[in-house]
Amino acid sequence: MSMRAMRMTLNMLRYMAVSFCENIQSVSRFCLPVSERIDGDCECRLFTPYDRRHTRGTLYLSAHFACFESKVENLVSVVIPLLEVSSVEECSGGTEAAQKNCGILVCLHNGTAIMFTEVPDRDRVLAKLVAFREQAKIQHSFDKTKRAEKNGPLILLEKPLIAIYPFGNDVGPALEKKWEKLSDEYGWGVGMYRTVDMHRLLLDGIPTNKRGEMWMLCSGAGAEMGLHPGYYASLLARHFGQFTVAVEEIERDLHRSLPEHPAFQKGPGIDALRRILTAYSFRNPNIGYCQAMNIVGSVLLLFVPEEQAFWLLVAVCERLLPDYYNTKVVGALVDQGVFSELVQSFQPSIHQQLSRIGLDQMIALSWFLTVFLSDIKFEAAVRILDLFFFEGAKLMFQVALEILKDNEELLASSRDDGDTMVALSAYTAKIVETDEHQEGKICIGNLLSNSYRDFGCAFTNAHIEKLRLKHRLKVVQGLEDSQMKSIIRSVGQECKFGQEELEKLYNLVKEEHLLSWRTRLAMSARGKEESMLEKSSRGSSSSQYRVDFELFEQIIPRMLPWTVHHILIVRLFRLLDITESGLLTFRDVAVTLSILLLGDATEKLALFYKCHLPPAFNESDLDEEDRVFGEEHEDDEDKPEMACEAHVLLGSPRHRGSTSGRTDDGLRDMRSRSSTATSITMLEAPSSSASLIELIASRSQCSDDEPESAKEASNDNGSDNFSLVAESVEKLKVLRAKMCHEGHETTRAEIRALPPMNQTQFIQMWKTFYELVSSDNVDQKIFHSLAVVGTLLLQIGETYKELQAKLEADIANAVLEDGEEAKRGDGSDAEELVDEDEEEMRKAREPITEATRRRAGAHSQAVSDGEWRVTLEQVLASAISESPLSDFFREEVQPGCFDLPLPPKTLRHRQGGGRRTTTDRWVVRISAYGRYGLSSHL
């Protein structure tokens, strides 16, 4: 990329960042829904009928709102939901300039008329207003109809709880008259002019019957509720009866919400609180439920109906206090850093004292989480909420600064953090709602007035937002480091990696997760709901960086020292995804990688064995391999082929150990039979590699395609089969002797619990082993060992099948003869005899070894009686007895590649085809392979 292109890209990114920040500030300034985007703005004038002036300011337009703010801060502002607009038309203003530059008149359903004058490019602005209004009405009508059809009868709390449980002292008659006058001059509800006079009255207090309406207006909750008619009832109906971890936590905290208030001891208050908290947990699964939400929600229900309380809770959690109520309370911790910096700026002596005792980063945490509701008496704390919904988070900071200022001397004399917290708790306990001076009490009105006097102009909400951005990175990094240490400490108990390797792996997963953020956004719906239903026990060591298949597919092949085929990655992911959510935890990845890299031969082979059993193994994998085989075959059709007989390629395997003689005889006998029954054609295949494939192929085919004379010869050599069984039993004894040492209890239990494997699964597993060793620098003795062990296991499985069939035939004949004798005897004796015969038949069907007899139940579930089968014990015993193969799987690989960059995506395998290996160049054509799943690109 040229320097000019880089500069253009940087300028574009800078412009996008600035535009994004400006949009956030505008949305925050007018308390619009977080999904709202400002479409444009223009300078104009607003006609204010209460003083008959044209106030200069800026008009902002979005898809659902038209907003105006004066140039002079806090002089006047207005928010117009376009759904409340009845008409938009041209008009002429009162001034001469306004008449020359015609304005726009917006009429609302409540009869209010709002006039904008001196609008530049008036026709374009008017067209946008009309278009946005029509689009909003169409969408609103569609959503309303759609939700009305889905919603069933649902009983909600239609009145605020103060209608049932009266509130304390209300405002005086003089203040109530001021509010009535304000309503007459500036309007009420939608389209109300928000002026300094309204701010002053909010500081004095709101009449109880108007408090809920003012909260809905100032917070923007009323406008957002109007955009989503029936949403709350639809949310409850859609998730009715669902039980999540959040629901369980909500039930525990319900009766801790304002326990002194009669509305939340029993009855409709508890039910309504349960519904709004549960509904929000389903609306925002990233938060779910957090302690302190119940306290805020209970106060809201006192002054507004249930549905309005839900939307007020949405405003608090998503706009006014963003990220406060997630699992890590990130927003609250960020604001503690902001508050600490403000204290340092305006009260350096107090900051020095708080830093000395270690409270500078947490002194106001409980105040902010509940907006002072848990620390100040309820009647007084409500006054703080009145201004909080109007001013936003700025009010919390200035009130907290005023509290510290009033306690400066007590804080200076405190010896430790305990003394400091006791002093502040005693102070907040004295704050009451009263107009009369009381000894030892602090009037909330005076506290609020003093906070505006001392800090009201010291900072703004825009300043707060800048400080939040500054401290967020520091808080998130601290939480990330703490979480990483916690996860590594938990995972390290089960993982073979050291702390350094786990940290590198964690950072790798985090980096790749963040780099693929676009993909993360696309998988939210299903993953979030399933994570909500997941038990909390699994989350104890989980990371927020969940690993999906795309990320898993990038990480695992890079970490392993072998050539890994795509289908093995798929099966490994299926094995680990026990919740079927499509997401793995860091524990899953770390433990699995540690086994593959640092595990002993038994652990590695057991893991590969499980990867070729259901649910990791799926029959559809064979269809996919058939498709790829066809593609590869078409590419190689024009290449020359070399044909040869099987015995030429097999060579003469030399088997190590005490059983080498018997094994050589068995292999030699099998090769002599298979060479006359199978025709093999290979392309560019080395002899050692071909030996394994040919042995598996010939053995797989001989059960169906060998000539009658060969089958008769096989039957005549029954003693060889029993010799093979005896050899297998000897190897099993050796394996069990190794497993008897201390520390292998878990491995022994896992080996015994796993079901047997059928022939298709075994051939796929051996194909996987062949792909692992298909490398130029691999010792050829490993290929030889694979061929020997694969042939031996195929013979063991076939021998079991033949012996089982013979036993079943003998037992069937015996049962038939005994049954005929029973018919000639007494009827009751015959029934008893049949039962005894069935018991004898069941015992006769059991395998020879004692351990296999104990697993008979598991065998019948995985493989039907009489079918080809092989167990994990047999695989381990046979593989470990071959030194080259055992050494290959026993070798530990140090994970030194964790800090290397991942390969670019352009070099990765094509979708569905798998990574190209040396195996992709070899094509084996063997008749009757279809039933065993070997018609793939070997």
N, C-alpha and C positions, 0 to 999 in steps of 0.2 A: 504494500500500500504506500503511495507517495505521501510526502509531507503535507501537500495541499489537501489530499483526501482525509488524512488524519486530523488536520485542523478543522475541516468541515464537519467531520464526525464528532469531534470534541465540542464544537460550537453547538451542534444540534443536540447533543446530550445535555449540555449546559442549559440550553433553552428549554428542553423538556423538563429538566429538574426544577428550573425556576417556575415554569408554568404549573407544574405539579404542586409546588409549595404554595404558590398564590391561590390555586384552587382549594387546597386544604384550609388556608386561612380564611377564604371567603365562606366556605361551607361552615367552618367553625364560628365565624362571626355572626352568622344568621341562624345558627343551630339547625342546619338542614340535615337530612339523612346522609349518612356516610357514603351512600352510593350515588349521591347527586353530583353532577359535574357542571361547572359554570360554562355556558356556551359562548358568552360574550358579555361585554359591558360598554357603556357609553356615558359620557358626562351629560347631565341635564339638570332640570330644576323640578322640585316637588312642591306643589301648592299645598300649604298647611292651612286648613280652614279655621283653626283655633286662633291664629294671629293674622290670617289673610296675607301671608307672605309667600314668596317663591324662593325656597331654600335650595342653594346649589349643592349638588352631590353627584353620586354615581349610581346608575341603574345597572343591575346585574340580571341576566336572563339564564335560566336553565330549563330543562325539559318539563319541570313541574312547578317552578316558582319564578316570580319576579320580585326582586329585592332592591331596596333603595337605602343608601346610607349617606348622611350629610358630610360635607367636607370638614365642618367643625365636629370634633369627636363628641359623641354622645348627645348631640343636639337633637337629632331626630332620625329614626329609621323605621322602615315598614317592610313586612314580609307578606306577599300575596300568593297564596296557593292558587294555581291556575284552575283547579277544579271548582273553586268557589267563585270564579268569574262568570258573570252572566252575559257580558258583552264587552267588546273592545272597539273603540271608534275614534275617528279624528276629532280634534277640538281645537279651539283658539283660546289662548291664555288671556289673562287680564292685562298684562303689560303690553306696551307697544312692540317690544322685541319678541314677546311670546306670540303676538298676533301675526308677526311676520314669519316666525318659525313655528308653525302650528304644532300643537302638542297631541297627547294621547290621553283619552279618558277611559279608565277601567272601572266598570260597574260590577259590584259584588251581589251575591244572592241576598245578603242581609240588608241591602239598601245603601251601603256605603259606596261613595264615588271617589276615586283617587285620580288626580290629574298630574300628569308629567308634562312639562313645557320645555321649550327650547331643545327639543330632541333632535340631534343631528341625524340625517338620513332617516327621517321619520317613517317613510314608507317601508323601508327594509325592516326596521324595528317592529312596526305594526304587523307586517306579514309574519315575522317570526312569532310574535305573541299569539296571533290567531292560529298559526300552525301548531304550536306547542299546546295550546288550549284544546284543539280538536283531537290531537293525538292522545292527550291525557284523558279526555273524556271517553274515547273509544276503549283505551286500555282499562280504565276504571270500570266501565260497564261490563267488559269481558271477564275481569277478575271477580267482580261481584256476583255475576251469574254462575260462574264456575264454582265458586266456594259455596254459594247458596245451595247448589245441587248436592254437594258432598256432605255438608254439615247436617247432622241429625239434631234432634232436640237436646239442648245442653243448657243446664241451669247455671247461670252466672250471677255474681253479686252485682246488682244493678245500681246500688246506692253506696255512697261512702259510709264507712263504719261509724263515723261521728253522728250519723242520723239515728243509729241504734244506741251508741255509747257517747253521750255528749262530751264535747271537749271542755277544757277548763275555761278560764276567763277569756272573753272576747275583747276586741278593741273597743274603745270608748265611742260615744255618739259623735263627738267632734271629728274623729278620724274616719268614721264611717261616712259622714257627710262629704269629707274630702274625696273619698273614693267614688262616691256617686257623682260628684262634680267632674272628676277626671273622666268617668265613663261618658258623661254627656258631652264633654269638650273634645276628647281624643278618640272616642269610639270604644268598642269593647269586643274582644274576641278577634275574629279574622279581620285583618286590615287595620288593626288598632295602631295609632301613631305612638311609637315608643320614644318617650322624651325624658328629659332630666326630671320633670315633675313626677313622672311615674317612678323613677328611681328613688326620689326622695320619699315617696309614700311607701315604697317597699322597705325602706330603711326604718320607717316608723312602725310598720306592721300591716298585715293584711287581715281583713275580716274573715272569720272562719268560713262563711258561706261562699266567699270568692277565692279562697286560697287554692283549691284544686284547679279552677279555671286558669288562674294566673300561672300556676306551675305548668300546665299543659301548653299555654301560650308561649311563655318565656323559654321553655326547654326545647320547643319544636316538636314535642311528642304529639301534640294535637294535629299538626300538619302531616306527620308521618302516618298516624293512624288513619287520617282521611285518604291517604294514598293506597291503603291496604285494607279495604272493607272486608270484614269477616275473616281476616287472617288469623286472629287469635283463636277463635272458635274452631277454625279448620285445623290449626296446629294441635289443639287438644284432641280433636276427634281422630286425627290421623295417627296419633301415637298413643291412643287410649289403651291402657293395659300393658304397655311395654315397661319392662323393669330394667333399669340401668344402675350403674354405680352411683351416678349423680342422684337418682331418685332415692337410693338408700341413704345417702348423706343428707338429703333434704329432710327425710323423715326423722332423722336423729336431731336435727336442729329446729324443727318447727316450734316446739314448745319452749325454746330458748329465746324466741323473738318477743321482745317487750313482755316478759312474763308477768310484770306487775299490772299490765293493762288487761281489763276483763275481756276485751275483744279477742285476745290471743291465748286465752286459757282453754276455751272450747268453742264449739259452734261454728258459725259461718266464716269468722275471721281466719281460723286455722285452715279450713277447706279452701278458701280463696287464695291464701298465701301459698298453699301447696300447689295449686294450679298455676299460678303465675311463675313460680320458681321452676316447676317442671316444664312448663311451656318454653321458658327461656333456655333451659338446658338442652332442649331439642332444637331450638332455633340456632343456637350457637354452641355446637359440640366442642369447639376448641376451648371454651370456658366451662361449659357444663354447669357446675355449681361451685361456689366458693363461700366459705364462711364470711359473714358480714353482709352478704346479699340478702339474707333473711331479715336482718334488722332494717335495712333500707326499704325492702319490700313491704314490711309490716307497717312502717310509717306512711308509705304511699297509699296503702289501702284505707287508712283512716280518713283521708281527705278526697279521694277520687274513687269512682267505681272500678270494678275489677279489670276490665279491658284497658281502661286508661292507666291504671297502675302498671299493667304489663308494659305499655309503651313508654311510660316514664322510666321504668327499669331499663328498657332498651336504651333510652337516651343517656342514662347515667353510665351504663356499662360500655357503650360503644362510642359516645361522643364526649361527654363531660369528663369521664374518668377512664380513658382508653387503657386497656391492658391491666387494669387494677385487679380484676377478679379472675385472672387465669391461674393455672396451678402454681406458677412461680411469682405471682403478684408483681410482675415486672414493672407495670406502670407505677405502682406505689413505691417501689424501690427507686425508680428513676426520679420521682418527685421528691424523695428524701434527699437525693443528691442535689436537686434544684434548690430545695429549702435550705440545705446546708450552705450552699453558695450565697443565697440571699441573706442568711444570718451573718455570714462572714462579711458581706458588703455593708449591711446596715447596722449590725450589732457585733462588732469584732470581739469585744470582751466576752460576750456570752458564747460566741463560737469557740473562743480559746478554751473556756471552761468546759464546754461540752466535748471538745476534742480530747481534753485531758482525761475525762472519765469514760470516753468511748461511746458517747451517745449522739455525736454530731450527725450520724447517718441513719438514726432510727427514732429520734425524739418525738416526731409527729406521726409515726406510722399508724397507730391506732386511731388518731384523730382523723386522718385523711381517709382511711378505709371505710369508715362509717359516716363521714362528713360530720364528725363531732357527736353523732347520735348516741354513741355508747359511753361518752365521757361527760356530757353535759345533760342536765335534766331535760326531759322530753319537751316540755313547753318552751323552754329557752332554745333548744337545738332546732326546733321547727323554724324559728326566726332566721337562723343561719341558712336553712334550706330555701327560704323565700328569696334571699339574695343570691344564693348559689345557683339557682336555676336561671337567674337573670345575668349574673356576672361571669359564671363559669368557675374554673379552678382558681382564678386569681383571688377570689374571696377567701378560699381556704388558707392560702399563703399569708395574706395580710392579717387574718384573725390569729393564726398561729404565731406570727411575728409579734402581734400585740400582746398575746399571752406571755411570751418570753420576756418582752420588755417590762411588763408589770411585775415579773418575778425575778428581775435581774439580781437583786440583793440576795434573795434566797438561793438562787443558783450559784452565786459566787461563794456562799458559805457552805455549800453541799460538799461532803467528803467523798462520796462515791455515787455511782449511778442509782443505787437504791434510794439515797436521800433525795436525789433530784426528782425521781419519779414520784415519790411520796409527796413532795412539795407541790408538784404540778397537779397531781390528782386531788389534793386538798383544795387547790385554787379552782379547778374546774367544777368541783362539787358545790362551790359557793355561787356559781352563776345561775341566776333565776330570771324568770320573766315577771317583772313588776315595774310599775311606774313610780312606786313609793320607795323612798330611801329606807333600807333596813340595815340594822347593825350587823356587820359581818357577812353581808351578802353583796354580790356584784350583779348589777343590772345588765342584762344582755344588750339592751339598747345602747347603753353607754359604751360597752365594749365594742360594739359594731361601729359606733360613731367615732370613737377614738382610733380604731383601725383605719378608717377612711382618712382621718385627719393626719395620722402619722405615716401611713404607707399607701394611701389610695392613689396617689400620683407617682409613686416611686417606681412602679413597673406596670406593664400592661400584659394582656393575654398573649400578644405577639412575642413579647420578651420571654414569657414563660415557655412558649413553644420552642424558641431558639435554645433555651437552656435545656429543655427536654431532649432535643436532638443531641446536644453536647454530651449529656450524661447517659444516654441510652446505650451507646456503644460500650462504655465502661461497665455498666450494670450487666448487660448481656454477656460480655466477655467473662465477667466474674462468675455469673451463674453457669456459663458454659464450662469453665474450669472446675467449678465445684461439682457439677453434674458428671463430668468426665471422671473425676477422681472417685466419686461414689460408684459409678457404673463399673469402673475398672476394679475397684476393691471387691465388688460383688461378683463380677464375672471371673476374677482371678481365682476364686475358690474352686471353680469348675474347669478352668482353662489351663492348658499347658504352657501358654505364653507367659513371659515375664512382663513386668510393668512397662518397660520401655517399648516392647513390641506391641502391647495393647494400646498404648498411647499413640503410636504411629498408625496403627490400624484404625483407631477411632478418628484421628485427624483425616485420614484418607477417606473414610466413609462420609465424614462431615463435608469435606471439600467437594467430593463428587455430588453429594446431595444438594449443596448450594449451587453448584455449576449447572445442575439440571433442574433449576427451579421452575422452568416453564412446564416441564412434565409433571412436577409435583402438583401444580395448580389444577391439572386436568383430572386428577384421581380423587378429588375431595369427597364427592357425594357418598360413594359406597364405603370408602375407607373410614370416613368419619363416623358413620352410623355403626359400623362393625366395631370400631375401637371403643365406642360408648358402651356397647354391650359386653365388651371384654372385661373379665374380672380384674380387679386391681392387683391381685397377686402377681400377675404377669408383668405389670408395669413397674415393679420395684426395681428392676435392673434394666429397663428399656431406655432407649434414647429417643428424643424427638426425631432423630434422623432414622426413620424407618427405611428399610432396604426393600425396594420392589425388585421385580425380576430384571428389569433393564440394568439397574445398578449392580445387582448380584452377578449378572452375566458379564459385566466389565471387570469386577473385582476378582472373582474366584479364578478364572483362567490365568490371570496375571500372577497370582500368588503361588500357583502350583508348579512344580518342576517338570511335570509331564505334559505331553500333548493331550489336551482335553477336548472331547467332542461335544458339540452343542447339546446333544440329547442327554448326556450325563449331567450337564448343568441344569437342564429342565427337571430331571428326576431328583436331583439333590434339592432343588428349590421346593418341589412338591413334598419331599420328605420332611423338610423343616417347617413348611407352612401348615402347622397343625390346626390353626384357626380358620384356614381357607379364606383369609382376608386379602391375600396377594401381597402381604407385607411381612418382613422378617425383622426381628430385633437385632441389636448389636450382639447380644449374647449368642443368638443362633449362629451368626456369621463367625464370631470369634472362636467358639467352642468347636465348630465344625472344621475350621481352618487349622486349629491346633491339633486336632486328631489326624488330619491329612498330612500335616507337616512334621509333627513331633510324636505322633502316636506310635505304639508298637505294631507289629504285623497283625496281631489279633484284632486290635481296634480298627485298623484301616480296612482289613478284609470284612469285618462285621459291618462297617459303614457302607462299603460297596455292595454287600449282600442285601442290606435293607433298601438300597437305592433301586434294586431290581425286584422288589416285592411291592404289591399294592400297599398304599395308594401311590407310591412313587412311580411304580411301573404301570403303564397303561397300554392296553392293546392297540390304541390308536397310534402309538409311536411307531409300530411296525408298518402301518399304512403310510406314514410320513416318510419312513426310510425307503419304502417301495417307490414312492414318487421321486425321491432324490436319486435312487438307483437308476430309474429310467432316464433322468436327465444326464447323469454321468455316463450312462451306457451310450446314449446318442452321441456324446462328444467323442467317444473312443471307438466308434464303429469303423472308422476308416483306418485305424492303426493295425499293423500286422500282429497276428496272434501266434503263440507258440503252444502247441499241445504236447502233453506227455502223460504217462501213466502215473498213478498215485504212488506206487512203490519206488519210483525213481526220485520223487521229491521228498519222501518221508525221511530218508536216511535211517541210521541205526541209533536210536536214542539210548544213552547210557544213564541208567537210573542209579543214583547214589543211595547208600544206606543198606540196611540189613535185608530189605525186601527187593533189592534190585533184580535178583534172578527171576523171581516170580513175575515181576512187572514186565521185564523184557520179554518173557515168554508170552504174556498176555498181549502185549503190543504187537509182537511179531505175528501171533495168530490172528489178531484183528486186522493187521495190514494185509495179510494174505487173503482174508475174506473180502476186505473192502476194495482191494485193487481190481477184482473181477467184477465188481458191482457198480463202480462209480467212474464217471468220466469227468475230468476236471480240465478246464481251460483257464490259463492265467496270463495276465499281461504284466511284464516287468516285475515279476514277483521273486524276491530272494528265497532261496530254498528253506532257510530257517523259519521265515515268516509263513511260508506256505504250509510247513509241516503242521502247525497248529490248526489252520483252517481245514486242511485236508483230513486231519484226524477227527475233528468235530463233525465235519460233513459226512465222512464215510460212516462214522458211528451213528449219526442221526438218521442216515438213509437205510442202514442195514436192517432196521426193525421192520421196514415195509418192503424194500426193494431187493433184498438178497434172495438168491435162488433157493428153491426147495431143498436142494442137496446141501447147501450151506446151513439152512435152518436145521436139517436133520443132524448134521455134524455138530452144530451147537448144542442140540439136545443131548447128543451122546456124551458131550463133554460137561455134564452137570457138575462133576467134581471140581472143574476149574472155577465155576461160579461160587461154589462153597469156599474154595481157597481164596477167592477174591474177597468174599465177605469176611473170612477170618483175618485176612490182611488189613482190611478196613477197621475191624474191631481192635487189632493191635495198635493201630495208629490213634484210634480214639482213646485208648488207655493212656498212651503217651501224652496226648493233649490234656487229658483230665489231670494227669499227674502234675503237669506244669501249672494248671489252673488252681491247684490246691494250695498254692503258696499264698501267704497273707497279702491282701491288696487286690486280689482278683475276684472277690466275692461278687461285685457288681457285674463284672464281665461274664462270670459263670451264669448268673441269673439271666442276663440278657441273651446269652447263647441258647439257654434252654427255653426261653420264652418265644423266640422267633419261630414262625412256621416254616415248613419245608418249601422248597423251590421246585417248580415244574421245569420241564425240559426247555420250553421257550424262554423262560426267564433265565435259566442257566446259560443258554447259548448267548443271550444278550449280555449277560455279565461277563462271560469269557471274551466276547467281542470287545467289551470295554477294557478288559485287562490287556488284550492285544494292542488296542490303540494307545494305551498308556506307555507301552514299551516300544512303540514304533518310532524309534529315533536312531540316527546314525551312530551315536556314541553309546548305545546300549549293548552290553555283552550278549553275544549270540547264545550263550548258555541259558539266558533267561527265556528266550524263545523255545529252546529245547525243553526247559522245565515246564513251561506253560503247556506244551504239547503233551508231555507225560502226564501231568496232573489232570488236564482236561480230559484225556482219554480214560484215565483211571476213574474219574468221577462219572463219566458217561457210562462206563461199564458197571459201576456201582448202582447207578440209577436204573439201568436196564436189568441188572441182576435182580434188584428188588422187584421190579415189575414182573419178571418171569417167575420168580419164586412165589410172589403173591398170587399170580394167576394159577400156578400149579396147586398151591395150598387151597385156593377157593374151589378149584375143581374137585380135589379130594374131599374137602369138607362137604361140598354139595352132594357128592355120591354117598358119603356116609350118612348124611341127613336123610337122603331119599330112602336108603335101606332101613334105617332106624324108624323112619316114619311108616314104612310098610309093616314092620313088626308091631309097631304101636297100634296100628289099625286092627290087628288080629287080637290084641289084648283088651284090657279094660279101658273104657273111654276116659275116665278121670286120670288113669295112669298115663295115658297117651299124651294128655295136655301137659302133665308134669315133665314127661320125657322130652317133649318138644322144647320146653323152657330150658331144660338142662342142655339139650343139643345147641340151642342158640347161644348159651353161655360158653360152651366149649368152642363154638365157631368164633365167637368174639375173641376168646383168648388165643385161638390159633392164628387169627388175623394180625395179632400184635407183632411188631418187629422183634428182631432177635435180641437186641441189646436192651439193658434195663432202662437207660436214659430215654431211649426212643419209645419204650413202652409208656413212660410217664407223660410223653408228649403226644400220645395217640389222639387226644381230643383236638389239639391244635392242628395236627396233620389233617384230620378229616375236614377241618374248616378251610384249609388252604388248597389241598390236593385231594381229589377223590381216591378212594381205595382202588388199587389195581393200576394206577397211573404211574408214570415215571416220576421219581422224586429224588431229591438230594437235600440233606440238611446242612445247616451252618457248621455243625460239628465236623461233618465229613469234609466239607470244603476246607476248614481250618487245618484239620489233621493232615489232609493230603498236601495242602500248599506248604505248610510249615516243614514237612518232611523233606521238601526239595530245597537244598541250601541256596542256590542262586535266586530262586523265587522268594524264599523267605528273607534273604538279605536285601532284596530289592524293596520289599514292603517294610522291612524293619529300619531301613536307613532314615535317619532324621535329617530334615532340611531346615536350616536356619532361615527364618523369615527376614532376610536382609533387603527385600525389595519393597518394603512398605512405603518408603519415602521416595520412590521413583514415580515419575509421571505416568499416567495411564496412556496407552497407545491411542492415537487419534481414531475417531469413529470410522473414518474412511478406510482404515486398514482392517476393520473387523469383518467377521463373516457375514455373508448375505443372510437375509431374514429367512429362517426356516431351514436353511441348508446346512448350517453348522460351520465351524472353522475348518478350513481345508487342511488336511493332514496327508502324510504319505499314504494313508489308507485309501484316500480318494482316488488314487491312480490305479488301484488294483481291483479287478472285477473277477469274481469267482462265479462260474455258472455250474450249479450243482442241481441235478434233478431232485424233486421232492423236498426242496428247501422251504417252500412256501409255508408248510404247516409248522415249521420250527422257527420261523421269523428270520431266516438268514438270507432272504432275497433282498439284501441291502448292498450299499456300495462298499463292500469289503475290499 
